Amino acid sequence: MKIQPLNEAVGVEIQDLDLSRDLSAVDTSTIQDAFLEYHLICFRSPPLSHFEFDRVARQFGDPQEQLLRKQRDDDVSTVSILNSTYKTPESKPDDMNFMRLTGWHTDDSYMMKPAKATMLQSLEIPNSGGQTGFSNSRKAYDDLPDDVKARCDGLQAVHSYDTKRAPATASSLSKVETNETPDVIHPLIRTNDDSGKKAIYVNMNRTDQIVGMERAESDELLDYLVERMTRPEYRYHHEWSVGDLLLWDNRCLVHSVNMDFPVGQTRLHQRILLKGPTPV
């Protein structure tokens, strides 16, 4: 097994690892260390069946069923099928900035116990566009001015399934799903429960308002933190190949999708979320 950095900001590629077999204790420990240090792992692999994908995921954590029932696989409920294909010219908007996936976000933050990590594998990809960008909110926190760190210390924010701060409206929910997603409150600065390192914990699609602040003051600080944590020096943009399997840490990364790809060309992924604790 070889480990190769993806760039200076975030991520490594792991080469010469056969995901069709169970990992050894040494392999698992090495990958876990890399995960905590670099936050994003890229495995090169042929596309896995949903059952194989679930088996691989269980070597890194406990899979959970995602909120939206309509995206769950019929045979393996922990696997969700994400199809972002533009089927008609009308389904592709003129302004990509108003698409939900383009907003810098971290998965599941509207839950009391958000997913610690996400595993995503490409099954079909368009011939251009569709990259997934990642930005390192741990490094961004480290580089904040001391007075900003002091201001943010102890602050909490409301995370909602949908918020007017998001660039676009969220997917509609069933009554059951709505009942499962009351607003929750999380720290503005999150401490990684495995490494003890701090990161900015702001989700453009879900973070609504800082507790105890008026809307204008809250928006100003949230906008500032989003700008800081998504600066180019903290970013990596992944060019997908079919079968690429990414594992990333939702506690200290945000991600965004380049939704500008051709109409009619399939963009299809399978995803598993790994259970995490209540943020602290």
Secondary structure by P-SEA (a helix, b strand, c coil): cbbbbcccccccccccccccccccaaaaaaaaaaaaaccbbbbbcccccaaaaaaaaaaccbbbbcccccccccccccbbbbbbccccccccccccccccccccccccccccccccbbbbbbcccccccbbbbbbbaaaaaaaccaaaaaaaccbbbbbcccccccccccccccaaaaaaccbbbbbcccccccccbbbbbcccccccccccccaaaaaaaaaaaaaaaaccccbbbbbccccbbbbbbcccccccccccccccbbbbbcbbbbbbcccc
